Amino acid sequence: MIARMSQNALAKEIGSSATLISRYERGLTVPSLLMAMDMAKVLGITLDEFIGIRPLPEEWIENMSEGAVDE
């Protein structure tokens, strides 16, 4: 199952900043391959899923929209 995390929690896990995570989410900058791999690992998904080559399972998407954010 994909981890639901705040920007702060994800940033802490990968040794980055919430500001940088926000920039990635807004499409203002693109993570390096190594950074993308780290984020995918922490989120519990494959790199293919992270970059959108392979879609996430539908039940994961449903759980993401229903659940609370983990910290």
C-alpha positions as CSV (number, residue, x, y, z in Angstrom):
1,M,0.0,0.0,0.0
2,I,1.3,3.5,-0.8
3,A,2.3,5.5,2.2
4,R,0.4,8.7,2.7
5,M,2.8,11.3,4.0
6,S,2.9,15.0,4.5
7,Q,5.6,16.9,2.6
8,N,7.5,17.4,5.8
9,A,7.4,13.7,6.7
10,L,8.6,12.7,3.2
11,A,11.3,15.3,3.1
12,K,12.6,14.1,6.5
13,E,12.6,10.5,5.3
14,I,14.7,11.3,2.2
15,G,16.9,14.0,3.8
16,S,15.4,16.9,1.8
17,S,13.1,19.9,2.5
18,A,9.4,20.3,2.4
19,T,9.9,23.3,0.1
20,L,11.6,21.1,-2.5
21,I,8.9,18.4,-2.2
22,S,6.4,21.2,-2.8
23,R,8.3,22.4,-5.9
24,Y,8.2,18.8,-7.3
25,E,4.5,18.5,-6.6
26,R,3.7,21.8,-8.4
27,G,5.9,20.9,-11.4
28,L,8.3,23.8,-10.8
29,T,11.3,21.4,-10.8
30,V,12.0,17.8,-11.5
31,P,13.7,15.4,-9.1
32,S,16.9,13.7,-10.0
33,L,16.7,10.0,-10.7
34,L,18.2,9.2,-7.4
35,M,15.8,11.5,-5.6
36,A,12.8,10.0,-7.4
37,M,14.0,6.5,-6.5
38,D,14.3,7.5,-2.8
39,M,10.8,9.0,-2.8
40,A,9.3,6.0,-4.5
41,K,11.0,3.7,-2.0
42,V,9.7,5.7,1.0
43,L,6.2,5.8,-0.5
44,G,6.2,2.0,-1.0
45,I,5.7,2.2,-4.8
46,T,7.8,1.3,-7.8
47,L,9.7,4.0,-9.8
48,D,7.4,3.2,-12.7
49,E,4.3,4.0,-10.6
50,F,6.0,7.1,-9.2
51,I,6.6,8.6,-12.6
52,G,3.3,7.4,-14.0
53,I,4.5,4.7,-16.5
54,R,2.5,2.1,-14.7
55,P,-0.8,3.2,-13.0
56,L,-1.3,2.7,-9.3
57,P,-3.9,0.0,-8.4
58,E,-7.4,1.5,-8.1
59,E,-7.8,0.5,-4.5
60,W,-4.7,2.5,-3.6
61,I,-6.1,5.6,-5.2
62,E,-9.4,5.1,-3.4
63,N,-7.5,4.7,0.0
64,M,-5.4,7.8,-0.7
65,S,-8.5,9.9,-1.2
66,E,-10.2,8.5,1.9
67,G,-7.5,8.2,4.5
68,A,-5.7,10.6,6.8
69,V,-2.2,11.7,6.2
70,D,0.5,9.7,8.0
71,E,3.3,11.6,9.7
